[in-house]
């Protein structure tokens, strides 16, 4: 069974993937596409973070 602390590692891994994707686009495209790539990365990172936070809350013991 996965412990709740492991989700922090997943979130950090996703952040590294998204930022490396953003940096690769930042180096190759013009400014409007850079801004779009940043917005897309931020959106997916926040959604994945919210998803893992919901999983963490569901795994807490209910009182």
PDB file of N, CA, C and O in Angstrom, chain B, residues numbered from 101:
ATOM      1  N   UNK B 101       0.851  -1.186   0.000  1.00  0.00           N
ATOM      2  CA  UNK B 101       0.000   0.000   0.000  1.00  0.00           C
ATOM      3  C   UNK B 101       0.888   1.238   0.000  1.00  0.00           C
ATOM      4  O   UNK B 101       1.929   1.265   0.657  1.00  0.00           O
ATOM      5  N   UNK B 102       0.476   2.250  -0.733  1.00  0.00           N
ATOM      6  CA  UNK B 102       1.267   3.468  -0.862  1.00  0.00           C
ATOM      7  C   UNK B 102       1.007   4.375   0.326  1.00  0.00           C
ATOM      8  O   UNK B 102      -0.143   4.626   0.684  1.00  0.00           O
ATOM      9  N   UNK B 103       2.061   4.859   0.927  1.00  0.00           N
ATOM     10  CA  UNK B 103       1.915   5.793   2.031  1.00  0.00           C
ATOM     11  C   UNK B 103       1.646   7.194   1.496  1.00  0.00           C
ATOM     12  O   UNK B 103       1.984   7.504   0.354  1.00  0.00           O
ATOM     13  N   UNK B 104       1.039   8.039   2.325  1.00  0.00           N
ATOM     14  CA  UNK B 104       0.683   9.381   1.855  1.00  0.00           C
ATOM     15  C   UNK B 104       1.921  10.219   1.552  1.00  0.00           C
ATOM     16  O   UNK B 104       1.853  11.108   0.703  1.00  0.00           O
ATOM     17  N   UNK B 105       3.036   9.972   2.207  1.00  0.00           N
ATOM     18  CA  UNK B 105       4.247  10.732   1.933  1.00  0.00           C
ATOM     19  C   UNK B 105       4.796  10.495   0.533  1.00  0.00           C
ATOM     20  O   UNK B 105       5.516  11.334  -0.009  1.00  0.00           O
ATOM     21  N   UNK B 106       4.452   9.335  -0.057  1.00  0.00           N
ATOM     22  CA  UNK B 106       4.935   9.035  -1.399  1.00  0.00           C
ATOM     23  C   UNK B 106       4.311   9.941  -2.448  1.00  0.00           C
ATOM     24  O   UNK B 106       4.899  10.145  -3.510  1.00  0.00           O
ATOM     25  N   UNK B 107       3.126  10.492  -2.173  1.00  0.00           N
ATOM     26  CA  UNK B 107       2.499  11.379  -3.141  1.00  0.00           C
ATOM     27  C   UNK B 107       3.290  12.662  -3.315  1.00  0.00           C
ATOM     28  O   UNK B 107       3.262  13.266  -4.387  1.00  0.00           O
ATOM     29  N   UNK B 108       3.994  13.086  -2.277  1.00  0.00           N
ATOM     30  CA  UNK B 108       4.858  14.258  -2.415  1.00  0.00           C
ATOM     31  C   UNK B 108       5.943  14.004  -3.450  1.00  0.00           C
ATOM     32  O   UNK B 108       6.289  14.899  -4.221  1.00  0.00           O
ATOM     33  N   UNK B 109       6.474  12.802  -3.470  1.00  0.00           N
ATOM     34  CA  UNK B 109       7.495  12.444  -4.454  1.00  0.00           C
ATOM     35  C   UNK B 109       6.891  12.468  -5.858  1.00  0.00           C
ATOM     36  O   UNK B 109       7.530  12.939  -6.798  1.00  0.00           O
ATOM     37  N   UNK B 110       5.663  11.963  -6.004  1.00  0.00           N
ATOM     38  CA  UNK B 110       5.008  11.992  -7.305  1.00  0.00           C
ATOM     39  C   UNK B 110       4.786  13.420  -7.780  1.00  0.00           C
ATOM     40  O   UNK B 110       4.996  13.726  -8.953  1.00  0.00           O
ATOM     41  N   UNK B 111       4.364  14.289  -6.882  1.00  0.00           N
ATOM     42  CA  UNK B 111       4.116  15.681  -7.251  1.00  0.00           C
ATOM     43  C   UNK B 111       5.420  16.356  -7.667  1.00  0.00           C
ATOM     44  O   UNK B 111       5.445  17.105  -8.644  1.00  0.00           O
ATOM     45  N   UNK B 112       6.495  16.099  -6.939  1.00  0.00           N
ATOM     46  CA  UNK B 112       7.786  16.660  -7.319  1.00  0.00           C
ATOM     47  C   UNK B 112       8.227  16.135  -8.686  1.00  0.00           C
ATOM     48  O   UNK B 112       8.756  16.887  -9.504  1.00  0.00           O
ATOM     49  N   UNK B 113       8.006  14.834  -8.927  1.00  0.00           N
ATOM     50  CA  UNK B 113       8.360  14.262 -10.225  1.00  0.00           C
ATOM     51  C   UNK B 113       7.574  14.894 -11.352  1.00  0.00           C
ATOM     52  O   UNK B 113       8.127  15.194 -12.410  1.00  0.00           O
ATOM     53  N   UNK B 114       6.273  15.101 -11.131  1.00  0.00           N
ATOM     54  CA  UNK B 114       5.455  15.752 -12.150  1.00  0.00           C
ATOM     55  C   UNK B 114       5.921  17.179 -12.392  1.00  0.00           C
ATOM     56  O   UNK B 114       5.942  17.647 -13.531  1.00  0.00           O
ATOM     57  N   UNK B 115       6.294  17.871 -11.322  1.00  0.00           N
ATOM     58  CA  UNK B 115       6.790  19.232 -11.481  1.00  0.00           C
ATOM     59  C   UNK B 115       8.059  19.279 -12.312  1.00  0.00           C
ATOM     60  O   UNK B 115       8.223  20.171 -13.144  1.00  0.00           O
ATOM     61  N   UNK B 116       8.957  18.331 -12.095  1.00  0.00           N
ATOM     62  CA  UNK B 116      10.194  18.280 -12.875  1.00  0.00           C
ATOM     63  C   UNK B 116       9.885  18.011 -14.349  1.00  0.00           C
ATOM     64  O   UNK B 116      10.471  18.632 -15.235  1.00  0.00           O
ATOM     65  N   UNK B 117       8.963  17.086 -14.603  1.00  0.00           N
ATOM     66  CA  UNK B 117       8.601  16.773 -15.987  1.00  0.00           C
ATOM     67  C   UNK B 117       7.995  17.989 -16.668  1.00  0.00           C
ATOM     68  O   UNK B 117       8.373  18.321 -17.791  1.00  0.00           O
ATOM     69  N   UNK B 118       7.049  18.664 -15.996  1.00  0.00           N
ATOM     70  CA  UNK B 118       6.387  19.809 -16.604  1.00  0.00           C
ATOM     71  C   UNK B 118       7.352  20.953 -16.836  1.00  0.00           C
ATOM     72  O   UNK B 118       7.283  21.620 -17.869  1.00  0.00           O
ATOM     73  N   UNK B 119       8.257  21.194 -15.886  1.00  0.00           N
ATOM     74  CA  UNK B 119       9.184  22.297 -16.066  1.00  0.00           C
ATOM     75  C   UNK B 119      10.206  21.997 -17.155  1.00  0.00           C
ATOM     76  O   UNK B 119      10.619  22.903 -17.878  1.00  0.00           O
ATOM     77  N   UNK B 120      10.620  20.736 -17.281  1.00  0.00           N
ATOM     78  CA  UNK B 120      11.551  20.411 -18.368  1.00  0.00           C
ATOM     79  C   UNK B 120      10.853  20.550 -19.716  1.00  0.00           C
ATOM     80  O   UNK B 120      11.469  20.980 -20.691  1.00  0.00           O
ATOM     81  N   UNK B 121       9.567  20.187 -19.779  1.00  0.00           N
ATOM     82  CA  UNK B 121       8.794  20.386 -20.996  1.00  0.00           C
ATOM     83  C   UNK B 121       8.676  21.868 -21.319  1.00  0.00           C
ATOM     84  O   UNK B 121       8.826  22.267 -22.474  1.00  0.00           O
ATOM     85  N   UNK B 122       8.408  22.680 -20.310  1.00  0.00           N
ATOM     86  CA  UNK B 122       8.281  24.124 -20.515  1.00  0.00           C
ATOM     87  C   UNK B 122       9.604  24.731 -20.977  1.00  0.00           C
ATOM     88  O   UNK B 122       9.620  25.583 -21.866  1.00  0.00           O
ATOM     89  N   UNK B 123      10.705  24.301 -20.382  1.00  0.00           N
ATOM     90  CA  UNK B 123      12.009  24.842 -20.767  1.00  0.00           C
ATOM     91  C   UNK B 123      12.330  24.476 -22.210  1.00  0.00           C
ATOM     92  O   UNK B 123      12.882  25.294 -22.947  1.00  0.00           O
ATOM     93  N   UNK B 124      11.988  23.241 -22.625  1.00  0.00           N
ATOM     94  CA  UNK B 124      12.272  22.846 -24.006  1.00  0.00           C
ATOM     95  C   UNK B 124      11.449  23.672 -24.991  1.00  0.00           C
ATOM     96  O   UNK B 124      11.941  24.024 -26.063  1.00  0.00           O
ATOM     97  N   UNK B 125      10.204  23.984 -24.640  1.00  0.00           N
ATOM     98  CA  UNK B 125       9.394  24.835 -25.518  1.00  0.00           C
ATOM     99  C   UNK B 125       9.903  26.269 -25.472  1.00  0.00           C
ATOM    100  O   UNK B 125       9.926  26.954 -26.495  1.00  0.00           O
ATOM    101  N   UNK B 126      10.307  26.723 -24.304  1.00  0.00           N
ATOM    102  CA  UNK B 126      10.796  28.090 -24.142  1.00  0.00           C
ATOM    103  C   UNK B 126      12.004  28.349 -25.037  1.00  0.00           C
ATOM    104  O   UNK B 126      12.182  29.458 -25.542  1.00  0.00           O
ATOM    105  N   UNK B 127      12.827  27.334 -25.230  1.00  0.00           N
ATOM    106  CA  UNK B 127      14.039  27.524 -26.025  1.00  0.00           C
ATOM    107  C   UNK B 127      13.774  27.516 -27.528  1.00  0.00           C
ATOM    108  O   UNK B 127      14.591  28.016 -28.301  1.00  0.00           O
ATOM    109  N   UNK B 128      12.614  26.939 -27.958  1.00  0.00           N
ATOM    110  CA  UNK B 128      12.421  26.727 -29.387  1.00  0.00           C
ATOM    111  C   UNK B 128      11.340  27.580 -30.028  1.00  0.00           C
ATOM    112  O   UNK B 128      11.283  27.668 -31.254  1.00  0.00           O
ATOM    113  N   UNK B 129      10.476  28.214 -29.229  1.00  0.00           N
ATOM    114  CA  UNK B 129       9.341  28.906 -29.834  1.00  0.00           C
ATOM    115  C   UNK B 129       9.335  30.384 -29.486  1.00  0.00           C
ATOM    116  O   UNK B 129      10.107  30.852 -28.649  1.00  0.00           O
ATOM    117  N   UNK B 130       8.442  31.106 -30.155  1.00  0.00           N
ATOM    118  CA  UNK B 130       8.342  32.541 -29.934  1.00  0.00           C
ATOM    119  C   UNK B 130       7.585  32.840 -28.638  1.00  0.00           C
ATOM    120  O   UNK B 130       7.093  31.928 -27.974  1.00  0.00           O
ATOM    121  N   UNK B 131       7.499  34.116 -28.289  1.00  0.00           N
ATOM    122  CA  UNK B 131       6.954  34.523 -26.997  1.00  0.00           C
ATOM    123  C   UNK B 131       5.504  34.096 -26.773  1.00  0.00           C
ATOM    124  O   UNK B 131       5.210  33.607 -25.682  1.00  0.00           O
ATOM    125  N   UNK B 132       4.561  34.245 -27.735  1.00  0.00           N
ATOM    126  CA  UNK B 132       3.182  33.814 -27.446  1.00  0.00           C
ATOM    127  C   UNK B 132       3.084  32.329 -27.129  1.00  0.00           C
ATOM    128  O   UNK B 132       2.309  31.927 -26.261  1.00  0.00           O
ATOM    129  N   UNK B 133       3.861  31.519 -27.824  1.00  0.00           N
ATOM    130  CA  UNK B 133       3.825  30.083 -27.537  1.00  0.00           C
ATOM    131  C   UNK B 133       4.497  29.770 -26.209  1.00  0.00           C
ATOM    132  O   UNK B 133       4.119  28.811 -25.536  1.00  0.00           O
ATOM    133  N   UNK B 134       5.473  30.556 -25.828  1.00  0.00           N
ATOM    134  CA  UNK B 134       6.078  30.377 -24.502  1.00  0.00           C
ATOM    135  C   UNK B 134       5.027  30.609 -23.423  1.00  0.00           C
ATOM    136  O   UNK B 134       4.914  29.829 -22.477  1.00  0.00           O
ATOM    137  N   UNK B 135       4.257  31.688 -23.571  1.00  0.00           N
ATOM    138  CA  UNK B 135       3.228  31.987 -22.579  1.00  0.00           C
ATOM    139  C   UNK B 135       2.173  30.898 -22.550  1.00  0.00           C
ATOM    140  O   UNK B 135       1.704  30.521 -21.476  1.00  0.00           O
ATOM    141  N   UNK B 136       1.793  30.388 -23.712  1.00  0.00           N
ATOM    142  CA  UNK B 136       0.803  29.320 -23.776  1.00  0.00           C
ATOM    143  C   UNK B 136       1.346  28.053 -23.124  1.00  0.00           C
ATOM    144  O   UNK B 136       0.631  27.377 -22.384  1.00  0.00           O
ATOM    145  N   UNK B 137       2.597  27.734 -23.393  1.00  0.00           N
ATOM    146  CA  UNK B 137       3.198  26.546 -22.783  1.00  0.00           C
ATOM    147  C   UNK B 137       3.250  26.696 -21.270  1.00  0.00           C
ATOM    148  O   UNK B 137       2.998  25.735 -20.542  1.00  0.00           O
ATOM    149  N   UNK B 138       3.572  27.880 -20.795  1.00  0.00           N
ATOM    150  CA  UNK B 138       3.616  28.087 -19.352  1.00  0.00           C
ATOM    151  C   UNK B 138       2.231  27.914 -18.731  1.00  0.00           C
ATOM    152  O   UNK B 138       2.101  27.307 -17.668  1.00  0.00           O
ATOM    153  N   UNK B 139       1.188  28.449 -19.394  1.00  0.00           N
ATOM    154  CA  UNK B 139      -0.175  28.310 -18.871  1.00  0.00           C
ATOM    155  C   UNK B 139      -0.607  26.848 -18.862  1.00  0.00           C
ATOM    156  O   UNK B 139      -1.230  26.392 -17.903  1.00  0.00           O
ATOM    157  N   UNK B 140      -0.283  26.115 -19.917  1.00  0.00           N
ATOM    158  CA  UNK B 140      -0.642  24.693 -19.983  1.00  0.00           C
ATOM    159  C   UNK B 140       0.077  23.919 -18.889  1.00  0.00           C
ATOM    160  O   UNK B 140      -0.536  23.092 -18.214  1.00  0.00           O
ATOM    161  N   UNK B 141       1.360  24.175 -18.705  1.00  0.00           N
ATOM    162  CA  UNK B 141       2.118  23.480 -17.663  1.00  0.00           C
ATOM    163  C   UNK B 141       1.574  23.796 -16.278  1.00  0.00           C
ATOM    164  O   UNK B 141       1.417  22.904 -15.444  1.00  0.00           O
ATOM    165  N   UNK B 142       1.288  25.065 -16.042  1.00  0.00           N
ATOM    166  CA  UNK B 142       0.765  25.451 -14.737  1.00  0.00           C
ATOM    167  C   UNK B 142      -0.582  24.789 -14.481  1.00  0.00           C
ATOM    168  O   UNK B 142      -0.843  24.311 -13.377  1.00  0.00           O
ATOM    169  N   UNK B 143      -1.443  24.761 -15.506  1.00  0.00           N
ATOM    170  CA  UNK B 143      -2.760  24.139 -15.362  1.00  0.00           C
ATOM    171  C   UNK B 143      -2.631  22.657 -15.004  1.00  0.00           C
ATOM    172  O   UNK B 143      -3.260  22.192 -14.054  1.00  0.00           O
ATOM    173  N   UNK B 144      -1.822  21.921 -15.756  1.00  0.00           N
ATOM    174  CA  UNK B 144      -1.683  20.491 -15.496  1.00  0.00           C
ATOM    175  C   UNK B 144      -1.024  20.223 -14.141  1.00  0.00           C
ATOM    176  O   UNK B 144      -1.377  19.269 -13.446  1.00  0.00           O
ATOM    177  N   UNK B 145      -0.069  21.069 -13.777  1.00  0.00           N
ATOM    178  CA  UNK B 145       0.578  20.875 -12.481  1.00  0.00           C
ATOM    179  C   UNK B 145      -0.407  21.107 -11.340  1.00  0.00           C
ATOM    180  O   UNK B 145      -0.419  20.347 -10.372  1.00  0.00           O
ATOM    181  N   UNK B 146      -1.235  22.153 -11.443  1.00  0.00           N
ATOM    182  CA  UNK B 146      -2.205  22.427 -10.388  1.00  0.00           C
ATOM    183  C   UNK B 146      -3.274  21.340 -10.317  1.00  0.00           C
ATOM    184  O   UNK B 146      -3.690  20.949  -9.226  1.00  0.00           O
ATOM    185  N   UNK B 147      -3.720  20.848 -11.478  1.00  0.00           N
ATOM    186  CA  UNK B 147      -4.724  19.788 -11.491  1.00  0.00           C
ATOM    187  C   UNK B 147      -4.151  18.510 -10.862  1.00  0.00           C
ATOM    188  O   UNK B 147      -4.823  17.858 -10.063  1.00  0.00           O
ATOM    189  N   UNK B 148      -2.920  18.155 -11.218  1.00  0.00           N
ATOM    190  CA  UNK B 148      -2.329  16.939 -10.647  1.00  0.00           C
ATOM    191  C   UNK B 148      -2.093  17.109  -9.149  1.00  0.00           C
ATOM    192  O   UNK B 148      -2.271  16.164  -8.379  1.00  0.00           O
ATOM    193  N   UNK B 149      -1.694  18.311  -8.736  1.00  0.00           N
ATOM    194  CA  UNK B 149      -1.507  18.564  -7.315  1.00  0.00           C
ATOM    195  C   UNK B 149      -2.837  18.434  -6.577  1.00  0.00           C
ATOM    196  O   UNK B 149      -2.889  17.828  -5.507  1.00  0.00           O
ATOM    197  N   UNK B 150      -3.898  18.988  -7.126  1.00  0.00           N
ATOM    198  CA  UNK B 150      -5.219  18.880  -6.512  1.00  0.00           C
ATOM    199  C   UNK B 150      -5.660  17.424  -6.435  1.00  0.00           C
ATOM    200  O   UNK B 150      -6.224  16.993  -5.430  1.00  0.00           O
ATOM    201  N   UNK B 151      -5.404  16.671  -7.496  1.00  0.00           N
ATOM    202  CA  UNK B 151      -5.769  15.260  -7.529  1.00  0.00           C
ATOM    203  C   UNK B 151      -5.089  14.490  -6.391  1.00  0.00           C
ATOM    204  O   UNK B 151      -5.737  13.708  -5.695  1.00  0.00           O
ATOM    205  N   UNK B 152      -3.790  14.712  -6.205  1.00  0.00           N
ATOM    206  CA  UNK B 152      -3.077  14.002  -5.150  1.00  0.00           C
ATOM    207  C   UNK B 152      -3.483  14.488  -3.762  1.00  0.00           C
ATOM    208  O   UNK B 152      -3.466  13.714  -2.805  1.00  0.00           O
ATOM    209  N   UNK B 153      -3.851  15.772  -3.646  1.00  0.00           N
ATOM    210  CA  UNK B 153      -4.334  16.260  -2.347  1.00  0.00           C
ATOM    211  C   UNK B 153      -5.662  15.602  -1.988  1.00  0.00           C
ATOM    212  O   UNK B 153      -5.891  15.265  -0.827  1.00  0.00           O
ATOM    213  N   UNK B 154      -6.538  15.417  -2.975  1.00  0.00           N
ATOM    214  CA  UNK B 154      -7.815  14.745  -2.723  1.00  0.00           C
ATOM    215  C   UNK B 154      -7.569  13.303  -2.301  1.00  0.00           C
ATOM    216  O   UNK B 154      -8.218  12.807  -1.381  1.00  0.00           O
ATOM    217  N   UNK B 155      -6.636  12.626  -2.966  1.00  0.00           N
ATOM    218  CA  UNK B 155      -6.299  11.247  -2.576  1.00  0.00           C
ATOM    219  C   UNK B 155      -5.783  11.228  -1.145  1.00  0.00           C
ATOM    220  O   UNK B 155      -6.149  10.351  -0.362  1.00  0.00           O
ATOM    221  N   UNK B 156      -4.944  12.182  -0.806  1.00  0.00           N
ATOM    222  CA  UNK B 156      -4.377  12.234   0.547  1.00  0.00           C
ATOM    223  C   UNK B 156      -5.483  12.458   1.577  1.00  0.00           C
ATOM    224  O   UNK B 156      -5.475  11.823   2.632  1.00  0.00           O
ATOM    225  N   UNK B 157      -6.433  13.347   1.290  1.00  0.00           N
ATOM    226  CA  UNK B 157      -7.516  13.608   2.232  1.00  0.00           C
ATOM    227  C   UNK B 157      -8.416  12.391   2.399  1.00  0.00           C
ATOM    228  O   UNK B 157      -8.898  12.117   3.498  1.00  0.00           O
ATOM    229  N   UNK B 158      -8.640  11.664   1.314  1.00  0.00           N
ATOM    230  CA  UNK B 158      -9.481  10.476   1.410  1.00  0.00           C
ATOM    231  C   UNK B 158      -8.814   9.374   2.224  1.00  0.00           C
ATOM    232  O   UNK B 158      -9.498   8.534   2.809  1.00  0.00           O
ATOM    233  N   UNK B 159      -7.491   9.372   2.263  1.00  0.00           N
ATOM    234  CA  UNK B 159      -6.774   8.317   2.986  1.00  0.00           C
ATOM    235  C   UNK B 159      -6.643   8.622   4.473  1.00  0.00           C
ATOM    236  O   UNK B 159      -6.261   7.749   5.253  1.00  0.00           O
ATOM    237  N   UNK B 160      -6.956   9.860   4.875  1.00  0.00           N
ATOM    238  CA  UNK B 160      -6.880  10.185   6.303  1.00  0.00           C
ATOM    239  C   UNK B 160      -8.002   9.474   7.055  1.00  0.00           C
ATOM    240  O   UNK B 160      -9.088   9.280   6.508  1.00  0.00           O
ATOM    241  N   UNK B 161      -7.752   9.089   8.294  1.00  0.00           N
ATOM    242  CA  UNK B 161      -8.824   8.438   9.066  1.00  0.00           C
ATOM    243  C   UNK B 161      -9.953   9.420   9.348  1.00  0.00           C
ATOM    244  O   UNK B 161      -9.715  10.560   9.746  1.00  0.00           O
ATOM    245  N   UNK B 162     -11.173   8.968   9.139  1.00  0.00           N
ATOM    246  CA  UNK B 162     -12.336   9.829   9.362  1.00  0.00           C
ATOM    247  C   UNK B 162     -12.679   9.839  10.840  1.00  0.00           C
ATOM    248  O   UNK B 162     -12.675   8.802  11.503  1.00  0.00           O
ATOM    249  N   UNK B 163     -12.979  11.040  11.349  1.00  0.00           N
ATOM    250  CA  UNK B 163     -13.319  11.154  12.772  1.00  0.00           C
ATOM    251  C   UNK B 163     -14.769  11.538  12.941  1.00  0.00           C
ATOM    252  O   UNK B 163     -15.243  11.682  14.068  1.00  0.00           O
TER     253      UNK B 163
END
